[in-house]
């Protein structure tokens, strides 16, 4: 009995030492990362009150330095100029004239995730559901609805893939809806595949219609839905992360390329004619794009080599012509506020 007790005590001591060592390693690693970020050069700045008073592009700053991860903005008419910094730090950000949606991670010993909508006028915030690691964020044009997508664990069908949760929240009433609870119509009939996943919502201005990715059976689909009927209809296969143009005549999204399983190409679909146009960007783009205007599209790409964490925002013509151009260096998750 004494021998067994001694062994149990020894095991407990070893386990405690391992846990303590892991916690210490995480703390030291985090401390090293923060030190590297804090000593890096900062970006040219502009007054926040000046930039936020007019049309602008907001984004997540990815320049190494004390402002890494902060929500920033540049004038829409001068995207290469000095950037203004807010106090928010987000993994994903989206904004309208009235609200800012911020999806954030707190990477401590146990990582936690939050989604908050901030009132741009008074800074007050409200928390909305976020069930896992931040992935996609959108607001309707008038700020009435938010959509959050997060990666989650624990679904039995996702042993070799991934699972997402997409939640649409009515910010007026506070009611939230998981899109997996909506009726899914495919090829004219209702289906209920256990492995269905939704991500990448984009809203129409009518405050009822939206476009979204839905995946099931190993395929992804562009789909359109209505909030009032709680129904989603698939439209076409091989489309992910849609973004509706300002004039609502086209949808941009990424589809699979032919170079590798992780190769994504940007295309634009004309909703009236059904014509699909591949854009001039030849790099793989794993992002939900944003429309700069009706003729140009914004998207994020990682930097090269040691600057891979310092993503950049690029712009390309929406008609398939031209050459991609870097618009905002050291930036991610752009949203245009007109």
C-alpha positions in Angstrom: 0.0 0.0 0.0 2.8 2.4 1.0 4.6 1.6 -2.3 1.5 2.3 -4.4 1.0 5.6 -2.5 4.6 6.6 -3.1 4.3 5.9 -6.9 1.1 7.9 -7.1 2.8 10.8 -5.3 5.7 10.6 -7.7 3.4 10.6 -10.7 1.6 13.6 -9.4 4.8 15.5 -8.8 6.0 14.7 -12.3 2.7 15.8 -13.8 2.8 19.1 -11.8 6.3 19.8 -13.0 5.3 19.1 -16.6 2.4 21.5 -16.3 4.5 24.1 -14.6 7.1 23.8 -17.3 4.5 24.1 -20.1 3.1 27.2 -18.5 6.5 28.7 -18.1 7.4 28.0 -21.7 4.2 29.6 -23.0 4.8 32.7 -20.8 8.4 33.0 -22.0 7.4 32.5 -25.6 4.7 35.1 -25.3 7.1 37.5 -23.6 9.7 37.0 -26.4 7.1 37.7 -29.1 5.9 40.8 -27.3 9.4 42.0 -26.9 10.1 41.6 -30.6 6.9 43.4 -31.6 7.6 46.2 -29.1 11.1 47.0 -30.5 10.0 47.0 -34.2 9.6 50.3 -36.1 6.2 52.0 -36.2 4.2 53.3 -39.2 3.6 56.9 -40.2 0.5 58.1 -38.4 -2.4 60.5 -39.0 -4.9 62.1 -36.5 -7.7 59.7 -35.8 -10.4 62.4 -35.7 -9.3 63.6 -39.1 -9.4 60.2 -40.8 -12.6 58.9 -39.2 -14.6 61.9 -40.2 -14.6 61.0 -43.9 -14.7 58.0 -46.3 -12.0 55.5 -45.2 -10.6 52.0 -45.2 -10.3 50.3 -41.9 -8.1 47.3 -41.3 -6.0 45.3 -38.9 -2.5 46.8 -38.7 0.1 44.0 -39.2 3.3 46.1 -39.1 5.6 44.7 -36.3 5.8 47.2 -33.5 3.7 48.3 -30.5 0.6 48.9 -32.8 0.6 45.3 -34.2 -3.0 44.0 -34.3 -4.6 47.4 -33.7 -7.6 48.5 -35.8 -6.3 51.2 -38.1 -7.6 53.4 -40.9 -6.5 55.4 -43.9 -8.5 57.9 -46.0 -10.2 56.3 -48.9 -8.7 58.9 -51.2 -5.1 58.4 -49.8 -4.7 54.7 -48.8 -0.9 55.0 -49.0 -0.8 57.9 -46.5 -0.3 57.9 -42.8 -2.6 55.6 -40.8 -4.7 56.5 -37.8 -4.9 54.0 -34.9 -7.8 53.1 -32.7 -7.6 51.4 -29.3 -9.1 48.2 -30.6 -7.1 45.1 -31.2 -8.8 42.5 -33.4 -8.0 39.3 -35.4 -10.8 40.2 -37.8 -12.5 43.6 -38.2 -15.3 45.0 -40.3 -17.0 48.4 -40.2 -19.8 50.6 -41.4 -20.4 54.3 -40.8 -22.0 53.6 -37.5 -20.5 50.4 -36.1 -17.3 48.4 -35.9 -17.3 44.6 -35.6 -14.2 43.2 -33.8 -13.3 39.5 -33.5 -10.5 38.9 -31.1 -8.4 36.2 -29.4 -6.8 36.3 -26.0 -4.0 33.8 -26.2 -3.1 33.0 -22.7 -2.6 29.6 -21.1 -6.2 29.0 -22.2 -7.2 30.9 -25.3 -10.5 32.7 -25.3 -12.4 34.4 -28.1 -14.8 37.4 -28.2 -16.9 39.2 -30.8 -18.0 42.8 -30.0 -19.8 45.5 -31.9 -18.7 49.0 -31.1 -20.8 52.1 -31.6 -18.5 54.5 -33.6 -20.2 57.6 -32.0 -19.8 56.8 -28.3 -17.5 53.8 -28.2 -20.0 51.6 -26.3 -19.9 47.9 -27.1 -22.1 44.9 -27.1 -20.9 41.3 -27.1 -22.3 38.8 -29.6 -21.8 35.0 -30.0 -18.4 33.6 -31.1 -18.0 29.9 -30.6 -14.3 29.5 -31.6 -11.3 30.9 -33.4 -12.2 34.0 -35.5 -12.5 33.4 -39.2 -14.9 35.8 -41.0 -16.7 39.0 -40.0 -19.4 41.1 -41.7 -22.0 43.8 -41.0 -24.9 44.8 -43.1 -24.6 48.2 -44.8 -26.9 49.9 -42.3 -25.4 48.1 -39.3 -28.6 46.2 -38.5 -27.1 42.7 -38.8 -23.7 41.1 -38.0 -22.4 37.8 -39.1 -19.5 36.0 -37.4 -17.8 32.8 -38.5 -15.5 30.8 -36.3 -13.6 27.5 -36.4 -14.8 25.0 -33.8 -13.8 21.6 -32.6 -15.8 18.6 -31.4 -18.0 17.7 -34.4 -17.7 14.0 -35.1 -17.9 14.4 -38.8 -14.9 16.7 -38.9 -12.2 14.2 -37.9 -10.1 15.0 -41.0 -11.4 18.4 -42.0 -12.7 21.4 -40.1 -16.0 22.7 -38.8 -17.4 26.2 -38.6 -20.2 28.1 -36.9 -21.8 31.1 -38.6 -24.1 33.2 -36.5 -26.2 36.1 -37.7 -27.3 38.6 -35.0 -30.0 41.2 -35.3 -28.3 44.0 -33.5 -31.6 45.8 -33.0 -33.3 43.0 -31.1 -30.3 41.1 -29.9 -31.5 37.8 -31.4 -28.9 35.5 -32.8 -29.4 32.6 -35.3 -27.0 29.8 -36.2 -27.3 29.3 -40.0 -27.2 25.5 -39.4 -30.8 25.9 -38.1 -31.9 27.4 -41.4 -33.7 25.2 -44.0 -31.2 24.2 -46.8 -32.5 23.7 -50.3 -30.3 21.9 -52.9 -31.4 21.0 -56.4 -35.0 22.0 -55.5 -35.3 19.8 -52.4 -34.8 20.2 -48.7 -31.7 18.4 -47.4 -30.2 18.0 -43.9 -26.6 16.7 -44.3 -25.0 16.2 -41.0 -21.7 17.7 -42.3 -23.0 21.0 -43.5 -20.9 24.0 -42.7 -21.6 27.7 -43.4 -19.1 30.5 -43.6 -18.4 33.9 -45.2 -21.7 35.9 -45.2 -22.2 39.0 -47.3 -25.4 41.0 -46.9 -27.7 42.7 -49.4 -28.9 46.2 -48.7 -32.5 45.0 -48.3 -31.7 43.7 -44.8 -33.1 40.3 -45.7 -31.0 38.7 -48.4 -27.5 37.4 -48.0 -25.0 35.2 -49.8 -22.9 32.6 -48.0 -20.7 29.5 -48.5 -22.3 26.2 -47.6 -20.3 23.0 -47.7 -21.5 19.4 -47.5 -20.6 16.0 -49.0 -17.0 17.2 -49.8 -18.1 20.1 -52.0 -18.6 23.9 -51.4 -21.4 25.9 -52.8 -22.3 29.6 -53.3 -25.7 30.0 -51.7 -28.3 32.7 -51.2 -30.5 33.0 -48.2 -33.3 35.1 -46.7 -33.5 36.0 -43.0 -37.3 36.3 -43.0 -37.9 32.7 -44.3 -34.8 31.2 -42.6 -34.0 29.5 -45.8 -30.8 29.0 -47.8 -30.7 27.9 -51.5 -27.5 26.6 -53.2 -26.6 28.4 -56.5 -23.4 26.9 -57.9 -20.6 24.6 -56.8 -16.9 25.4 -56.1 -17.3 28.9 -54.5 -16.2 30.2 -51.1 -16.2 33.4 -49.1 -18.6 35.5 -51.3 -18.6 39.3 -51.3 -21.4 41.3 -52.9 -20.5 44.3 -55.0 -21.8 47.8 -54.0 -24.3 47.8 -56.9 -25.3 44.3 -56.0 -25.0 43.0 -59.6 -21.9 40.7 -58.9 -20.5 38.4 -56.3 -16.7 37.9 -55.9 -15.4 34.8 -54.3 -12.5 32.3 -54.3 -12.6 29.0 -56.0 -10.2 26.1 -56.2 -7.2 26.4 -58.6 -5.4 23.6 -60.3 -1.9 23.9 -58.8 -2.5 22.3 -55.4 -5.3 21.5 -52.9 -4.6 24.9 -51.2 -4.6 26.9 -54.4 -7.4 29.6 -54.4 -8.2 31.8 -57.4 -10.4 35.0 -57.3 -13.4 35.2 -59.6 -16.4 37.5 -60.1 -19.9 36.1 -60.9 -22.4 38.3 -62.8 -25.6 37.5 -61.1 -27.8 38.4 -64.1 -25.9 36.5 -66.9 -24.2 33.8 -64.8 -20.8 34.6 -66.4 -17.8 33.9 -64.2 -14.6 36.0 -64.7 -11.3 35.0 -63.3 -9.3 38.0 -61.9 -5.7 38.9 -62.8 -4.3 37.9 -59.4 -2.2 34.7 -59.9 -1.3 34.1 -56.2 -3.5 31.9 -54.1 -5.9 34.1 -52.1 -7.4 32.5 -49.0 -9.5 35.5 -47.9 -13.0 37.0 -48.1 -12.5 39.9 -50.4 -13.9 43.4 -50.0 -15.0 45.7 -52.8 -13.1 49.0 -53.0 -15.8 50.2 -55.4 -17.8 48.7 -58.3 -14.6 48.2 -60.4 -11.9 47.1 -57.9 -11.5 44.4 -55.2 -9.4 44.4 -52.1 -7.9 41.3 -50.5 -5.1 40.2 -48.2 -1.9 38.3 -49.0 0.9 37.3 -46.7 4.4 38.9 -47.0 7.3 36.9 -48.3 9.9 35.0 -46.2 10.5 36.5 -42.8 7.6 39.0 -43.3 4.9 36.3 -43.8 3.1 37.5 -40.6 3.0 41.0 -42.0 0.2 40.7 -44.5 -0.5 43.3 -47.1 -3.8 44.5 -48.7 -3.8 44.3 -52.5 -6.2 45.7 -55.2 -7.1 44.2 -58.6 -9.6 45.1 -61.3 -13.0 43.3 -61.0 -13.3 42.7 -64.8 -10.2 40.4 -65.1 -7.9 43.0 -66.7 -4.9 44.8 -65.4 -2.2 43.9 -62.8 -2.6 43.5 -59.1 -1.1 46.3 -57.0 -0.3 46.6 -53.3 -2.7 49.2 -51.9 -2.0 49.2 -48.1 1.2 47.6 -46.8 1.3 45.8 -43.5 -2.5 45.5 -43.3 -5.2 42.8 -43.1 -9.0 42.4 -43.1 -10.0 45.6 -44.9 -13.4 47.2 -44.9 -14.4 50.2 -47.0 -16.5 52.9 -45.3 -18.0 55.2 -47.9 
